[in-house]
């Protein structure tokens, strides 16, 4: 069982498949891929390594962690234990698909068997009647909900059924790496289930009304746990009834599946505009643009709600979703910077940095993706603050006194930059 984005023991169909009907013994392994380490900032590896440590404890120290290229390490380990098959949860990202194809080829006659995925409905399964993929979320959501999904899987494995890495000659085992930074919340399957139970008990019923209030902090905070598979969305969905809060939450899970589906069908959209018409838009990339980018990253734009969000991100590795939209809109439409600059910075800082959701969310803000907000929608940071942080609680928490002498003046005039953004987008619309 080669673990990747499924770092748990419960509700794991691939683990069921690995054990089979005869309760076969199974080697549970994880490959630390240096390519991913180099591209993940510090917080995501920290969450990953903390998750691995918890899993190793659950397995009484029998999780085999190695470092290297999976297309070299997985075939080597399969030969070492004379594996009948290598089991995985399917990965649908462009990188994951290339990696798994390379591993399958290197395994030769040993099959690489994929069972389940990190999603309620795997990418590619929800299509229009003619088999074409959806480009707009709302009809996707209706068909996705009609498609449905299975109940959580009954999966477990006693430590006695797990191959002890100590019994494998030259296993290449390494200690789980030390987390490079301390996180603001715990990782792992137990923490995920505890956090979900707390959210269901305290905040789920009112989620439809409270989810846009950054000061209330009433969102589930499940995104990082879903990113690394500490919990499966099926485990969440089974607790979602017909109430408005529950149905609003289900819609958010659908958005996660939708963006994964978009990436599956249009791999180029990871780092390029899904709507290639916007490749021609005028962007600022000169020295002054980089200075504005640094001010945005540091939370020193002079727009309190934008600055609060960026400071929350920099300090904790997380940002409220409403504020993510506001800070993203500010970067692309007030500062006229490339959306991928912001997407890359978010991925460097976020604990929950999921490529599909993050990058397509940025394209939603930029108006260049599928189902994008109209390009002429430009968030006004002051108006957004009055609507979603009317008492200024969120801003005070992360910025403090905006009247203080050391708080910066606004780095741009929003009205003027809104007009400039509309001019640039208008030129594309007229092309």
C-alpha positions as CSV (number, residue, x, y, z in Angstrom):
1,X,0.0,0.0,0.0
2,X,1.7,3.1,-1.3
3,X,0.3,6.1,0.6
4,X,0.1,9.6,-0.9
5,X,-2.8,11.9,-0.2
6,X,-4.6,9.4,2.0
7,X,-2.7,9.5,5.3
8,X,-5.3,7.7,7.4
9,X,-6.5,4.2,8.2
10,X,-10.2,4.7,8.3
11,X,-12.4,5.0,5.2
12,X,-9.6,4.0,2.9
13,X,-10.8,1.7,0.1
14,X,-7.3,1.1,-1.3
15,X,-6.3,-0.4,2.1
16,X,-9.3,-2.7,1.9
17,X,-8.2,-3.7,-1.6
18,X,-4.6,-4.3,-0.4
19,X,-5.8,-6.7,2.3
20,X,-8.2,-8.5,0.0
21,X,-10.7,-11.2,1.0
22,X,-8.0,-13.3,2.7
23,X,-6.7,-10.5,5.0
24,X,-3.3,-10.5,3.4
25,X,-0.3,-8.9,5.1
26,X,0.5,-5.5,3.7
27,X,3.5,-3.2,3.6
28,X,2.4,0.4,4.2
29,X,4.9,2.8,2.8
30,X,5.4,6.5,1.9
31,X,8.0,7.9,-0.5
32,X,9.3,11.4,0.3
33,X,9.8,12.8,-3.1
34,X,12.5,15.5,-3.2
35,X,10.8,17.1,-6.2
36,X,7.7,17.8,-4.0
37,X,9.8,18.9,-1.0
38,X,11.4,21.6,-3.1
39,X,8.1,23.0,-4.4
40,X,6.0,23.0,-1.2
41,X,7.2,25.9,1.0
42,X,7.6,24.9,4.7
43,X,4.2,24.5,6.1
44,X,2.8,21.8,3.8
45,X,5.8,19.5,4.5
46,X,5.4,20.2,8.2
47,X,1.7,19.0,8.0
48,X,2.7,16.0,5.9
49,X,5.5,14.9,8.3
50,X,3.3,15.4,11.4
51,X,0.6,13.3,9.7
52,X,3.2,10.5,8.9
53,X,4.3,10.5,12.5
54,X,0.8,10.0,13.8
55,X,0.2,7.3,11.3
56,X,3.4,5.5,12.3
57,X,2.3,5.6,15.9
58,X,-1.0,4.1,14.9
59,X,0.9,1.3,13.2
60,X,3.2,0.6,16.2
61,X,6.2,1.9,14.3
62,X,5.6,-0.1,11.1
63,X,5.1,2.6,8.6
64,X,8.0,2.4,6.1
65,X,9.1,5.9,5.0
66,X,11.8,6.2,2.3
67,X,13.2,9.1,0.3
68,X,13.7,9.1,-3.5
69,X,11.9,8.9,-6.8
70,X,8.8,6.8,-6.5
71,X,9.5,5.1,-9.9
72,X,12.7,3.7,-8.3
73,X,11.6,3.2,-4.7
74,X,8.2,1.5,-5.2
75,X,9.5,-1.2,-7.6
76,X,12.4,-1.8,-5.3
77,X,10.2,-2.3,-2.3
78,X,7.7,-4.5,-4.3
79,X,10.6,-6.8,-5.2
80,X,11.9,-6.8,-1.7
81,X,8.6,-8.2,-0.3
82,X,7.6,-10.2,-3.4
83,X,4.4,-8.1,-3.6
84,X,1.5,-9.5,-5.6
85,X,0.3,-5.9,-6.3
86,X,0.9,-2.3,-5.3
87,X,-2.3,-0.5,-4.2
88,X,-2.9,3.2,-4.3
89,X,-5.7,5.8,-4.2
90,X,-6.0,7.4,-7.6
91,X,-4.2,10.7,-8.2
92,X,-5.7,13.0,-10.9
93,X,-3.2,15.9,-10.9
94,X,-0.9,16.3,-14.0
95,X,2.1,15.5,-11.9
96,X,0.5,12.6,-10.1
97,X,-0.6,11.0,-13.4
98,X,2.9,11.3,-14.9
99,X,4.4,9.9,-11.7
100,X,2.0,6.9,-11.5
101,X,2.5,6.1,-15.2
102,X,6.2,6.0,-14.6
103,X,5.8,3.8,-11.5
104,X,3.4,1.4,-13.3
105,X,5.9,1.0,-16.2
106,X,8.8,0.4,-13.8
107,X,6.8,-2.2,-11.8
108,X,6.6,-4.4,-14.9
109,X,4.3,-7.4,-14.3
110,X,3.4,-6.3,-10.8
111,X,0.1,-4.3,-11.2
112,X,-0.4,-0.8,-9.8
113,X,-4.0,-1.0,-8.7
114,X,-5.9,2.3,-8.0
115,X,-9.0,2.1,-5.7
116,X,-10.9,5.2,-4.7
117,X,-9.7,8.8,-4.8
118,X,-9.5,11.9,-2.6
119,X,-12.9,13.1,-3.9
120,X,-16.5,12.4,-3.3
121,X,-16.9,11.9,-7.1
122,X,-13.6,11.3,-9.0
123,X,-12.7,13.6,-11.9
124,X,-14.1,12.6,-15.2
125,X,-17.2,10.9,-13.9
126,X,-19.6,13.9,-14.0
127,X,-20.3,14.9,-17.6
128,X,-23.0,16.3,-19.7
129,X,-25.4,14.0,-21.6
130,X,-23.1,14.1,-24.6
131,X,-20.0,13.1,-22.5
132,X,-18.5,16.6,-22.6
133,X,-17.1,18.1,-19.3
134,X,-18.8,20.9,-17.5
135,X,-17.4,24.4,-17.7
136,X,-19.8,26.0,-15.3
137,X,-20.2,25.0,-11.7
138,X,-23.9,25.2,-11.1
139,X,-25.0,22.6,-13.7
140,X,-21.9,20.5,-12.6
141,X,-23.2,20.7,-9.0
142,X,-26.7,19.4,-9.9
143,X,-25.3,16.5,-11.9
144,X,-22.7,15.8,-9.2
145,X,-25.3,15.6,-6.5
146,X,-27.5,13.3,-8.6
147,X,-24.5,11.1,-9.3
148,X,-24.0,10.5,-5.6
149,X,-21.2,8.6,-3.7
150,X,-20.7,5.7,-1.5
151,X,-20.8,5.6,2.3
152,X,-17.5,5.6,4.2
153,X,-15.5,2.4,3.7
154,X,-14.9,0.0,6.6
155,X,-11.1,-0.2,6.5
156,X,-8.6,-1.0,9.2
157,X,-5.5,-3.0,9.6
158,X,-4.1,-4.6,12.8
159,X,-0.4,-3.9,13.3
160,X,0.2,-7.6,13.2
161,X,-0.9,-7.7,9.6
162,X,1.5,-4.9,8.6
163,X,4.9,-6.0,7.3
164,X,7.6,-4.8,9.8
165,X,10.2,-2.7,7.9
166,X,12.8,-4.2,10.2
167,X,12.3,-7.5,8.5
168,X,13.2,-6.1,5.1
169,X,16.8,-6.2,4.2
170,X,18.1,-2.8,2.9
171,X,14.7,-1.3,3.2
172,X,16.1,2.2,2.8
173,X,14.0,3.3,5.8
174,X,14.4,6.8,7.1
175,X,13.0,8.4,10.2
176,X,10.0,10.6,9.5
177,X,11.7,14.0,8.8
178,X,11.3,16.7,11.4
179,X,8.7,19.3,10.6
180,X,10.5,22.4,9.4
181,X,8.1,24.8,11.2
182,X,5.6,24.6,14.0
183,X,2.0,24.6,12.8
184,X,-0.9,26.5,14.3
185,X,-3.1,23.4,14.4
186,X,-2.4,19.7,14.7
187,X,-2.2,17.3,11.8
188,X,-3.4,13.7,11.5
189,X,-6.5,11.5,11.4
190,X,-7.4,11.8,15.0
191,X,-7.1,15.6,14.9
192,X,-9.2,15.7,11.7
193,X,-12.0,13.7,13.2
194,X,-12.0,15.7,16.4
195,X,-12.1,19.0,14.5
196,X,-14.9,17.8,12.3
197,X,-16.9,16.7,15.4
198,X,-16.4,20.1,17.0
199,X,-17.5,21.9,13.8
200,X,-20.6,19.8,13.4
201,X,-21.6,20.3,17.0
202,X,-21.0,24.1,17.1
203,X,-21.0,25.7,13.7
204,X,-22.5,23.5,10.9
205,X,-26.1,24.5,11.4
206,X,-25.3,28.2,10.9
207,X,-22.6,27.7,8.3
208,X,-24.6,29.3,5.4
209,X,-24.8,32.5,7.4
210,X,-21.5,32.5,9.3
211,X,-19.1,31.2,6.7
212,X,-18.5,34.7,5.2
213,X,-17.7,36.3,8.6
214,X,-13.9,36.2,9.0
215,X,-14.0,37.4,12.6
216,X,-16.4,34.7,13.7
217,X,-13.9,32.0,12.6
218,X,-16.9,29.6,12.1
219,X,-15.5,27.7,9.1
220,X,-14.6,24.0,9.4
221,X,-10.8,24.3,9.0
222,X,-11.0,20.9,7.3
223,X,-9.1,21.9,4.1
224,X,-5.7,20.8,5.2
225,X,-7.0,17.5,6.5
226,X,-8.7,16.9,3.1
227,X,-5.6,18.0,1.3
228,X,-3.5,15.2,2.8
229,X,-6.3,12.7,3.3
230,X,-6.3,12.7,7.0
231,X,-10.0,12.3,6.5
232,X,-12.1,11.5,3.4
233,X,-14.9,13.9,2.3
234,X,-17.3,10.9,2.5
235,X,-16.8,10.9,6.2
236,X,-17.9,14.5,6.2
237,X,-20.8,14.1,3.8
238,X,-22.4,11.4,5.8
239,X,-23.0,14.0,8.6
240,X,-24.6,16.5,6.3
241,X,-28.4,16.6,6.5
242,X,-30.9,18.8,4.7
243,X,-30.4,21.9,6.7
244,X,-29.2,25.1,5.0
245,X,-25.9,25.1,6.8
246,X,-25.2,21.5,5.8
247,X,-26.3,22.0,2.2
248,X,-24.0,25.1,2.0
249,X,-21.1,23.0,3.2
250,X,-21.9,20.2,0.7
251,X,-21.7,22.9,-2.0
252,X,-18.2,23.7,-0.9
253,X,-17.2,20.0,-1.2
254,X,-18.6,20.1,-4.7
255,X,-16.5,23.1,-5.6
256,X,-13.4,21.0,-4.5
257,X,-14.5,18.2,-6.8
258,X,-15.3,20.7,-9.6
259,X,-11.8,22.3,-9.7
260,X,-10.2,18.8,-9.6
261,X,-12.4,17.9,-12.6
262,X,-11.4,21.1,-14.5
263,X,-7.8,20.3,-14.0
264,X,-8.3,16.7,-15.1
265,X,-9.9,17.8,-18.4
266,X,-7.7,20.9,-18.9
267,X,-4.2,20.3,-17.4
268,X,-2.9,23.5,-18.9
269,X,-5.1,25.4,-16.5
270,X,-2.8,24.7,-13.6
271,X,-0.5,27.6,-14.4
272,X,-2.1,29.2,-17.5
273,X,-5.4,30.9,-18.1
274,X,-8.2,28.3,-18.7
275,X,-9.7,30.9,-21.0
276,X,-6.7,31.5,-23.3
277,X,-8.3,34.7,-24.7
278,X,-7.1,36.4,-21.5
279,X,-3.4,35.5,-22.3
280,X,-3.4,38.9,-24.2
281,X,-4.4,41.0,-21.2
282,X,-2.0,43.8,-20.2
283,X,-0.2,43.0,-16.9
284,X,2.3,45.0,-14.8
285,X,5.7,43.2,-14.3
286,X,8.1,46.1,-14.0
287,X,10.2,47.0,-10.9
288,X,7.3,49.1,-9.5
289,X,5.0,46.1,-9.9
290,X,7.4,44.0,-7.8
291,X,7.4,46.7,-5.1
292,X,3.6,46.6,-5.0
293,X,3.8,42.8,-4.9
294,X,6.1,42.9,-1.8
295,X,3.7,45.3,-0.1
296,X,0.8,42.9,-0.8
297,X,2.8,39.9,0.5
298,X,3.7,41.8,3.7
299,X,0.2,43.0,4.4
300,X,1.2,46.7,4.0
301,X,-1.0,47.9,1.2
302,X,-2.9,50.5,3.3
303,X,-6.2,48.6,2.8
304,X,-6.9,47.1,6.2
305,X,-9.0,44.0,5.2
306,X,-6.4,43.0,2.6
307,X,-3.6,43.6,5.0
308,X,-5.4,41.6,7.7
309,X,-5.8,38.6,5.4
310,X,-2.1,38.6,4.3
311,X,-0.9,38.9,7.9
312,X,-3.1,36.0,9.0
313,X,-1.7,34.0,6.1
314,X,1.9,34.9,6.9
315,X,1.5,34.1,10.6
316,X,-0.7,31.0,10.6
317,X,-0.5,29.5,7.1
318,X,-4.3,29.9,6.7
319,X,-6.7,32.6,5.6
320,X,-10.4,32.9,5.7
321,X,-12.0,32.0,2.3
322,X,-13.9,35.3,1.9
323,X,-10.7,37.2,2.6
324,X,-8.8,35.0,0.1
325,X,-11.1,36.2,-2.6
326,X,-10.7,39.8,-1.5
327,X,-6.9,39.7,-1.4
328,X,-6.8,37.9,-4.8
329,X,-9.1,40.4,-6.4
330,X,-6.9,43.2,-5.1
331,X,-3.7,41.7,-6.5
332,X,-5.1,41.1,-10.0
333,X,-7.5,44.1,-10.4
334,X,-6.1,46.9,-8.2
335,X,-2.4,46.1,-8.7
336,X,-2.7,44.5,-12.2
337,X,-0.3,41.7,-11.4
338,X,-0.3,38.2,-12.8
339,X,-2.6,35.9,-10.9
340,X,0.0,33.2,-10.8
341,X,2.3,35.4,-8.7
342,X,-0.4,35.4,-6.0
343,X,-1.2,31.7,-6.5
344,X,2.4,30.7,-6.1
345,X,2.8,32.8,-2.9
346,X,-0.3,31.3,-1.5
347,X,1.0,27.8,-2.1
348,X,4.3,28.8,-0.4
349,X,2.4,29.9,2.8
350,X,-0.8,27.8,3.0
351,X,-0.9,24.6,5.0
352,X,-3.9,23.6,2.9
353,X,-2.3,24.5,-0.5
354,X,-4.2,22.4,-2.9
355,X,-3.1,23.1,-6.5
356,X,-6.5,22.6,-8.2
357,X,-8.5,24.6,-5.7
358,X,-5.9,27.3,-5.2
359,X,-5.0,28.0,-8.8
360,X,-8.6,27.8,-10.1
361,X,-9.8,30.0,-7.3
362,X,-7.2,32.5,-8.3
363,X,-8.5,32.3,-11.9
364,X,-12.1,32.9,-10.6
365,X,-10.8,36.1,-9.0
366,X,-9.0,37.1,-12.2
367,X,-11.9,36.3,-14.4
368,X,-9.8,34.0,-16.6
369,X,-11.1,30.5,-15.6
370,X,-14.1,28.4,-16.0
371,X,-17.3,29.7,-14.4
372,X,-15.3,32.8,-13.6
373,X,-16.9,35.9,-12.0
374,X,-17.5,38.4,-14.7
375,X,-14.3,40.2,-15.5
376,X,-16.0,43.5,-14.6
377,X,-16.5,42.4,-11.0
378,X,-13.9,44.2,-9.0
379,X,-14.1,43.8,-5.2
380,X,-13.9,47.2,-3.3
381,X,-11.9,46.4,-0.2
382,X,-13.6,49.1,1.9
383,X,-17.1,48.0,0.8
384,X,-16.2,44.3,1.6
385,X,-14.9,45.3,5.0
386,X,-18.2,47.2,5.8
387,X,-20.2,44.1,4.7
388,X,-18.2,41.3,6.2
389,X,-16.2,42.9,9.1
390,X,-18.6,45.7,10.1
391,X,-17.2,46.0,13.6
392,X,-13.6,45.8,12.5
393,X,-12.9,42.8,14.7
394,X,-11.0,40.8,12.1
395,X,-8.9,43.8,11.1
396,X,-8.1,44.6,14.7
397,X,-7.1,41.0,15.4
398,X,-4.5,41.0,12.6
399,X,-3.6,44.6,11.9
400,X,-4.3,46.4,15.2
401,X,-4.8,50.1,15.1
402,X,-5.1,51.3,11.4
403,X,-4.9,54.9,12.7
404,X,-1.4,54.3,14.1
405,X,1.4,56.4,12.6
406,X,3.2,53.3,11.3
407,X,0.3,52.0,9.3
408,X,0.8,52.7,5.6
409,X,-1.2,54.9,3.4
410,X,-3.1,53.2,0.6
411,X,-0.6,52.2,-2.2
412,X,-3.1,52.8,-4.9
413,X,-6.4,54.6,-5.5
414,X,-9.0,51.9,-5.8
415,X,-11.4,53.9,-8.0
416,X,-8.7,54.8,-10.4
417,X,-7.3,51.2,-10.5
418,X,-10.8,49.8,-10.9
419,X,-11.3,51.9,-14.0
420,X,-7.9,50.8,-15.3
421,X,-8.7,47.2,-14.8
422,X,-12.0,47.6,-16.6
423,X,-10.1,49.3,-19.5
424,X,-7.7,46.4,-19.8
425,X,-10.3,43.7,-19.5
426,X,-12.5,45.6,-21.9
427,X,-9.8,45.5,-24.6
428,X,-9.8,41.8,-24.3
429,X,-13.6,41.6,-24.5
430,X,-13.6,43.7,-27.6
431,X,-10.9,41.6,-29.3
